[in-house]
């Protein structure tokens, strides 16, 4: 809880001084500055771009822009409703890269810059400037891994799968972790939501399509310990054993 | 130097599914019992319905520092390099019984007599070549009272299929005879379970609700199941999952004859000048203690049971404790859990809530429940159709070639089909073989510098044939229930570290081929007992925990009844 309010206050500080745009130009270090250091920084000119989007905690602005553009293609916003961008999947990933997914931080740094390099080499434009169809075709190349050697360190398909898995986590996971904003992921799946009790009557309602989404996080229910919810471990993704 | 603690009657190493059961009859008999547990204690407050934490990031197993630091290395054959993977079990009061699926099956009578029954029915040549399988030293009727004991002491929900020889078609008609009903009715079925049961009946099969160590109604002042959907790799938020942490362990504590020590990493079992167990040495936060005991019970899961014996060397046991016959680590196997089948249905199946232990089973193709004259394997598979779905898992579903795995087309596919897929759980007979075994890894060590266990194992012809056969039957069942797409997983491969791990300290009358006797006591060290799947010589086609717990209770009761002859009388 205190961590979350800390995040908000840093975000507010960054916004308040309009530093986000400047940080985007300056590179990764500025965003990691302490609020004090940021406050002490020279006031940027009023002409600086207003903060178009919220600051990220771990990704550089360039990385964040690329990741936002990728998740937007993986689970796009379309006629069926909002997608991964609206779910704030990139924010989920960014936050987790400072904790449970820290072991993937380097893969993101390397993978995102390689993907943009591949877009320029093969399509003549940076990934962000491509049309949606061209973005998809670049992502298909990255997914298959057949045309990217030399540009990607290692197998680009592994990077693609990493981002896809994390995008799903950020879209369909509990909102406690910063993604699935407004429960857009659960609504997409028509998952009626986390409950602590499901009666036989509820089950019948589910089966007849009558069970309404309750839009609750696990931690909206009283009594669950949160202390272990954010891990510092480098566990990566584990499949269940039984 | 280790601090020598006050003597006790019995020290139990590990307070999971097995050790957590054994402490109760020991303490109830008035013996002074100390349980050493490497993990800590958790409560219902720790069990939030949180898929990211439980299923994606692998909590609560990640809180389990000891198992994570000593995960086994794995190789398929003796000529391959062994690579360290993950550890499937966790350390805590209650161990993995905190968050397991809690399917609570009795073995079939055939499982105790695989060799003699196969010879009798099909001829000696049908026992697979290279297998070291033996009959158990006793039959089903010997363990039956202990199955019943566990069903009532912990609480198991289910439907009897054979009550004193009388078949009840609502239950499993292939089960061995039981003297009593389950203490609770089975967990409820969903409309999909009803549909699967009707499809099985249409095929002439015998579907029934599977047994679960989960309360279907209030039992022992604990709640019935809430069916909330986070049971898989999750502890229970209402204590309806009958882990030893909420059943036998607190009752043992209430006797005032049992004390649990948490954070204790056991490094060796010690012996006295007469080659009897004298107690155990353990570390808590780096501080070393010696706990003297008249009887030592080793209950630290399959891998650690063999490992700790092999690490406990002395002049009387130069190759490891109870290993003068070189049997520790032999006859190792794990359930062949690969080769599952998944299906896509043209309708929602309502699986968002529920649990893996809730569902419909078919045993027509398990064990020796059908005539094997026309097939080229022995054993078979239990077919299990359960409820288990959560959103991230659902989003990762197989698209059966009908859609890509991302983009707008995928989004449309997942919106329609997120609740339309189903994955089987086929539990299949797996046998021990000469070539599959556990030993100490010559290279990889834990942070204390002690070698980890090394698994050498692969599934053989019989296992692969059983798996393909079970897949055929599962596909037939899915199709009969209306499935429109089927996917079959690959069968065979190396035996990775498993929750269903057997052998290494096998039970049998012959000390040349077994580590413990019919009571679970070491052939070589009369006051050392071993608990867990490591004593089991066959797996059958059903989950191990019920058998593990029935045997644990039986060994503990044997110690109580024979205390004077088992406990050393001279001072150590």
Interface residues (C-beta under 8 A of the other chain):
Chain A: X73 X74 X75 X76 X78 X80 X83 X100 X136 X139 X164 X165 X168 X169 X171 X172 X173 X174 X176 X177 X185 X186 X188 X189 X190 X191 X192 X194 X195 X196 X197 X198 X200 X202 X203 X204 X206 X207 X209 X218 X219 X221 X223 X224 X225 X226 X228 X229 X231 X233 X235 X237 X238 X240 X241 X242
Chain B: X45 X46 X47 X48 X49 X50 X51 X52 X53 X55 X56 X57 X58 X59 X60 X61 X62 X63 X86 X88 X100 X101 X188 X190 X191 X226 X227 X228 X229 X232 X233 X237 X238 X348 X350 X352 X353 X354 X356 X391 X392 X394 X395 X396 X405 X406 X407 X408 X410 X411 X412 X414 X415 X418 X419 X498 X499
